[in-house]
Amino acid sequence: PRTVSVARRWLPFVAVGGTMVMLLWVGIVPVARSTRLMRLARDAAETPTTAPIDNHPANALFLRAADADPLDPTPLLERSRWLMAVSENRPVRAEAFRLAADSLDAAIERDPFNVKYPRLEVRLYRQWASYSPEMGHFAAAMSAAQRALKCYPLDPLGIAMLADCQEQAAMAAGSRKLLGV
């Protein structure tokens, strides 16, 4: 009988061990790091916000969590929600909306087929338009509603959301042309 060499005998164990190390390095460590940073960011988000937002610890922690796991849109989504809540504070309102929109765009790039993100973007731009009624905000809200409708074309909520955006824009502009009829 032929003898099996030591290398051939240990090859399956080395392959399994290498796969486990690679899985740990690529899958588990980034997720664990991001989860820990997200917990810290949520705690820091409860502290009052002052201008500029870049100096707030929660902002840095959300961004670090997003960098820790480059595939997960959750840190960017939660940062956007936090910034939408922070926008109630008048001194940081414009900066908060701008950063929330950027964060939400990055979350959509990471998960372009999730309908919740364009719907949140509609809420963001409609909220921004309520404070600063510029037609660009209305147009961005309508565009986000159309993207949400592309995910689910026959969704009644998506159709109603687009109609609400069109109505709000038409009322602000005083034009029936924006109603899309």
MIKE-125597 format. One record per residue (C-alpha): residue number from 1; residue in one letter; x, y, z. Coordinates in Angstrom, 3 decimals. Layout:
% MIKE-125597
<NUM 'a' <X Y Z>>
...
//
This chain:
% MIKE-125597
<1 'p' <0.000 0.000 0.000>>
<2 'r' <1.093 3.520 -0.766>>
<3 't' <1.820 5.776 2.120>>
<4 'v' <0.183 9.186 2.253>>
<5 's' <2.615 12.021 2.725>>
<6 'v' <2.389 14.228 5.774>>
<7 'a' <1.523 17.249 3.616>>
<8 'r' <-1.417 15.461 1.975>>
<9 'r' <-2.647 14.225 5.308>>
<10 'w' <-2.708 17.730 6.864>>
<11 'l' <-3.896 19.607 3.760>>
<12 'p' <-7.650 19.362 4.585>>
<13 'f' <-7.062 20.621 8.129>>
<14 'v' <-4.956 23.527 6.890>>
<15 'a' <-7.589 24.402 4.270>>
<16 'v' <-10.408 24.348 6.832>>
<17 'g' <-8.335 26.374 9.312>>
<18 'g' <-7.441 28.929 6.644>>
<19 't' <-11.074 29.248 5.605>>
<20 'm' <-12.133 29.797 9.207>>
<21 'v' <-9.480 32.483 9.720>>
<22 'm' <-10.545 34.198 6.482>>
<23 'l' <-14.212 34.070 7.504>>
<24 'l' <-13.336 35.496 10.891>>
<25 'w' <-11.201 38.258 9.360>>
<26 'v' <-13.639 39.248 6.607>>
<27 'g' <-17.044 38.537 8.142>>
<28 'i' <-17.101 38.475 11.900>>
<29 'v' <-14.508 41.030 13.012>>
<30 'p' <-15.900 43.957 10.928>>
<31 'v' <-19.462 43.233 12.020>>
<32 'a' <-18.458 43.014 15.685>>
<33 'r' <-16.463 46.250 15.468>>
<34 's' <-19.314 48.038 13.699>>
<35 't' <-21.858 46.767 16.237>>
<36 'r' <-19.740 48.018 19.146>>
<37 'l' <-19.298 51.428 17.518>>
<38 'm' <-23.026 51.634 16.753>>
<39 'r' <-23.840 51.019 20.408>>
<40 'l' <-21.470 53.834 21.405>>
<41 'a' <-22.936 56.118 18.711>>
<42 'r' <-26.492 55.532 19.923>>
<43 'd' <-25.425 56.431 23.458>>
<44 'a' <-23.586 59.537 22.261>>
<45 'a' <-26.558 60.609 20.127>>
<46 'e' <-28.509 61.326 23.291>>
<47 't' <-26.220 64.229 24.219>>
<48 'p' <-27.346 67.684 23.059>>
<49 't' <-26.098 68.821 19.699>>
<50 't' <-24.245 72.051 19.170>>
<51 'a' <-22.739 73.548 16.042>>
<52 'p' <-20.869 72.224 14.141>>
<53 'i' <-22.147 68.695 13.877>>
<54 'd' <-18.727 67.387 12.845>>
<55 'n' <-17.571 67.976 16.432>>
<56 'h' <-20.340 65.852 17.960>>
<57 'p' <-19.072 62.454 19.154>>
<58 'a' <-22.080 60.573 17.735>>
<59 'n' <-21.302 61.792 14.222>>
<60 'a' <-17.749 60.455 14.364>>
<61 'l' <-18.889 57.153 15.868>>
<62 'f' <-21.548 56.607 13.187>>
<63 'l' <-18.946 57.270 10.493>>
<64 'r' <-16.422 54.938 12.142>>
<65 'a' <-19.090 52.228 12.345>>
<66 'a' <-19.823 52.690 8.640>>
<67 'd' <-16.119 52.419 7.833>>
<68 'a' <-15.734 49.312 10.026>>
<69 'd' <-18.256 47.343 7.961>>
<70 'p' <-18.274 48.738 4.412>>
<71 'l' <-21.157 46.498 3.306>>
<72 'd' <-23.705 47.390 5.984>>
<73 'p' <-25.901 50.452 5.342>>
<74 't' <-27.273 50.492 8.909>>
<75 'p' <-24.749 52.941 10.438>>
<76 'l' <-25.359 55.420 7.625>>
<77 'l' <-29.115 54.986 7.913>>
<78 'e' <-29.093 55.557 11.666>>
<79 'r' <-26.803 58.558 11.240>>
<80 's' <-29.282 59.997 8.774>>
<81 'r' <-32.187 59.443 11.182>>
<82 'w' <-30.193 61.030 14.014>>
<83 'l' <-29.396 64.036 11.817>>
<84 'm' <-33.062 64.389 10.872>>
<85 'a' <-33.892 64.559 14.579>>
<86 'v' <-31.038 67.024 15.157>>
<87 's' <-32.431 69.263 12.407>>
<88 'e' <-35.034 70.502 14.875>>
<89 'n' <-32.211 72.542 16.415>>
<90 'r' <-32.193 75.777 14.413>>
<91 'p' <-28.446 76.604 14.521>>
<92 'v' <-27.484 73.267 12.939>>
<93 'r' <-30.558 72.749 10.728>>
<94 'a' <-29.033 73.349 7.286>>
<95 'e' <-25.899 71.370 8.078>>
<96 'a' <-27.924 68.512 9.583>>
<97 'f' <-30.152 68.197 6.531>>
<98 'r' <-27.198 68.315 4.142>>
<99 'l' <-25.283 65.656 6.094>>
<100 'a' <-28.411 63.505 6.463>>
<101 'a' <-28.956 63.572 2.707>>
<102 'd' <-25.309 62.627 2.060>>
<103 's' <-25.492 59.804 4.591>>
<104 'l' <-28.721 58.480 3.138>>
<105 'd' <-27.281 58.577 -0.387>>
<106 'a' <-24.328 56.486 0.817>>
<107 'a' <-26.718 54.000 2.492>>
<108 'i' <-28.690 53.697 -0.752>>
<109 'e' <-25.456 52.982 -2.636>>
<110 'r' <-24.765 50.110 -0.237>>
<111 'd' <-28.278 48.657 -0.559>>
<112 'p' <-29.970 50.062 -3.672>>
<113 'f' <-32.921 47.660 -3.656>>
<114 'n' <-34.289 48.403 -0.192>>
<115 'v' <-37.475 50.427 -0.554>>
<116 'k' <-37.224 51.826 2.998>>
<117 'y' <-34.291 54.047 2.088>>
<118 'p' <-35.951 56.049 -0.706>>
<119 'r' <-39.031 56.386 1.499>>
<120 'l' <-36.872 57.813 4.273>>
<121 'e' <-35.306 60.105 1.702>>
<122 'v' <-38.785 61.354 0.775>>
<123 'r' <-39.460 62.145 4.441>>
<124 'l' <-36.077 63.877 4.726>>
<125 'y' <-36.623 66.170 1.750>>
<126 'r' <-40.225 66.907 2.677>>
<127 'q' <-39.105 67.837 6.196>>
<128 'w' <-36.314 69.973 4.737>>
<129 'a' <-38.803 71.650 2.400>>
<130 's' <-41.061 72.486 5.331>>
<131 'y' <-38.225 74.541 6.857>>
<132 's' <-36.744 75.840 3.622>>
<133 'p' <-39.322 75.699 0.813>>
<134 'e' <-36.899 75.586 -2.106>>
<135 'm' <-38.075 73.840 -5.247>>
<136 'g' <-34.918 71.704 -5.220>>
<137 'h' <-36.076 70.005 -2.035>>
<138 'f' <-39.479 69.278 -3.547>>
<139 'a' <-37.818 67.925 -6.704>>
<140 'a' <-35.527 65.703 -4.632>>
<141 'a' <-38.525 64.386 -2.679>>
<142 'm' <-40.376 63.576 -5.902>>
<143 's' <-37.285 61.890 -7.330>>
<144 'a' <-36.903 59.750 -4.190>>
<145 'a' <-40.607 58.827 -4.333>>
<146 'q' <-40.172 57.765 -7.951>>
<147 'r' <-37.146 55.613 -6.993>>
<148 'a' <-39.212 53.973 -4.242>>
<149 'l' <-41.974 53.345 -6.761>>
<150 'k' <-39.472 51.691 -9.127>>
<151 'c' <-38.724 49.116 -6.416>>
<152 'y' <-42.426 48.229 -6.121>>
<153 'p' <-44.338 49.717 -9.077>>
<154 'l' <-47.837 48.822 -7.847>>
<155 'd' <-47.296 49.709 -4.194>>
<156 'p' <-50.232 51.852 -2.999>>
<157 'l' <-48.046 53.537 -0.370>>
<158 'g' <-45.466 54.461 -2.994>>
<159 'i' <-48.109 55.879 -5.322>>
<160 'a' <-49.652 57.906 -2.495>>
<161 'm' <-46.218 59.125 -1.409>>
<162 'l' <-45.426 60.366 -4.923>>
<163 'a' <-48.829 62.053 -5.166>>
<164 'd' <-48.277 63.785 -1.811>>
<165 'c' <-44.866 65.037 -2.957>>
<166 'q' <-46.325 66.341 -6.205>>
<167 'e' <-49.161 68.054 -4.363>>
<168 'q' <-46.813 69.673 -1.847>>
<169 'a' <-44.545 70.919 -4.653>>
<170 'a' <-47.509 72.212 -6.664>>
<171 'm' <-48.892 74.075 -3.641>>
<172 'a' <-45.500 75.615 -2.874>>
<173 'a' <-44.940 76.677 -6.476>>
<174 'g' <-48.549 77.634 -7.146>>
<175 's' <-48.511 75.506 -10.283>>
<176 'r' <-50.805 72.686 -11.358>>
<177 'k' <-48.101 71.547 -13.795>>
<178 'l' <-46.223 69.801 -10.959>>
<179 'l' <-49.212 67.593 -10.178>>
<180 'g' <-48.312 65.394 -13.128>>
<181 'v' <-51.845 65.416 -14.571>>
//
